[in-house]
Amino acid sequence: GEEHYNCISALHKSMRGSDENASLYWLGRMLEGGEDPLYVARRLVRFASEDIGLADPLALTQAVAAYQGCHFIGMPECEVILAQCVVYFARAPKSIEVYRAYSNVKECLRMHTGPLPPVPLHLRNAPTRLMKNLGYGKGYKYNPMYKEPVEQDYLPEELKGTDFFKEQKT
């Protein structure tokens, strides 16, 4: 029932708040109450990117490993795997930078009127002679061939200069 959602919310908010004791409590309450450990593990995968993100890029690896470990051995043995992951997440630094930036991308796409801008010609793949003749891929600079970063636009002309990491949703 509703308590299922209340407990997962409490777990998320406890980890987000860096309270390792409360995080363990809510995890235990869920597992001892019969919650599917794979459900918890799936939620931890989401949490790793949504709340920890680039502040600790290994968090996603931890979450996926916890999911796989739970899948391999099941309950009750996997409870310690989930407990380790939950404590790791509670102790981890947090960043919503990527989550917020991707939200800004979605907002940009939703607010766009008319057809979306085309992919710039120099970024298009040119697997055929016709496509090459039409200018696909022309002028593209293959970054690994240069010692220094190359000047090259990657966004459509209409979005030139857009920084989704700095844009604020209103």
N, C-alpha and C positions, 0 to 999 in steps of 0.2 A: 504494500500500500504506500501511502504517503511517507511513512517512516523510511522506506528504501531511499527515497529522494532526499529526505532530510539528513540522513546519515552520510550519503555521498557528498552532499553540500558541506556538511560539517567537516568531513575529511579534507576536502579541497581547501576550504577556508582556513583550516588549522595548518595545513602545509604551507599555504600562501602566507600565513602569518608567522611562519617559522617556529611554530610550537610543536616540537617533536613529541612531547608527552600526549598532548591532545590528539595529534595525528595518529599515534599508536592506539590510543583509546578508541577512536572512531573506526579505525581499521579492525581492531579486535571485536568491536560491537557488531560490525557487519559480518565478519567471518564466523564468529561464534553464533550469530543469529541465522546462519545458513546461506549467506550471500554467495553467489557464484564467484569464485576467485578470479576467473577470467574476465568477469565484468569489471571488477576492481582494477585488474591489470590493464584493461583497455582504457579505463579512465586515467590511469597513471601515464599512459602513452600520450594522451591528449594534454595532460597537465605539464608534462616535460617540455612541450613546445609552447603551450599557451602561457604558462606562468614563469618558467625558468628560461626558456629560449636560449639566446646566445650568451647569457650570463654564465652558463655552464653547458656547452654543447654536448658533453658526455651524458647529460641527463636523459636524452632520448635513447641513447644506447642502453643505459641502465633500465629504462622502462621496457624496452623491447626484450631485453634479456630476462627481465622479471616475468613478462608475459610468456615467453618461451619456456622458462623454468616451471611456471605454473601449469602450462599445457603438458609438459613432459611428466611431472610427478604428481600433480593434483594435490588435493587436501588429504590429510592435514599437513603433510610435509612442506607444501609450498607456502604455508603461512609465514615462515621466517624469511622467505624470499621477498614477499610483499612487505613485510615489516622493515626489512633492510632498505627497500626502495623508498618506502614512505619516510623513513628517517633521513635518508639521503636527500630527498626532496625538501623536507622541512628545513634541513641545514643549508641547502644550496642557496646561492644568491639568486635573485629573481630579476627577470627582465621581460617586459611585454613589448619590446621594440618591434620585433618581427610581426607579432600578432596585430599591433596597431598599424604598422605599415601595410600589411595585407588588407586590413579593414579599409584603409584609405584607397587601395587599388580597387577593391570591390565598389566602394562609393563612387570613384571616378567612372567606372564602367556603367554603373546604374544611372548616373546623372548625365551621361553622354547622350546627346540628341542626334538622331540620324545614324547613318551607318558608321561603324567603328572605323578608325583610320587604317589604311592598308599597311602591311609590313613594308618598311622601306626596301627598295630594290636591292641595295647592297647587303641586306641581311637575309635575303631569300636564297633558298637552296636552288641550285641550277644543275639538276641531274641530266638534262637533255640539251642538245645543241640549240633547239628552238628557244629554250629558256635563257641560255647564255646570250643568244642573239637579241633577246628582248631586254637584256641588261641585268638579269638576275645575278646577284653576287658581284657585280662589277664595282670595283673600288673597295671591296671589303678588305680590311687589314687583319691578317691572321696574327693575333697577339703573341703567341709563342715564338714567332720569328723575329720579334723586336726585343732589344735589350731594355728599352724604356717603354713606359705605358704609351699607347697610341691614342691620338685624338680621333674619336669616331663616335657618331651618334648611334644610339641603340633604340631610342624611343621614336615613335612616329613624330613627324614635324609638329603636329598640333600639340604634342605633349613635351616638346623640347624644354629642358630646364626644370621639369617636374621632379620633385623629391618627395616620394611617398613617406619617407622617414621623418620629414619635417612638416608635412601637411597636417593640419589639425582638423579633425572632424568637427562640424558645427552642429 
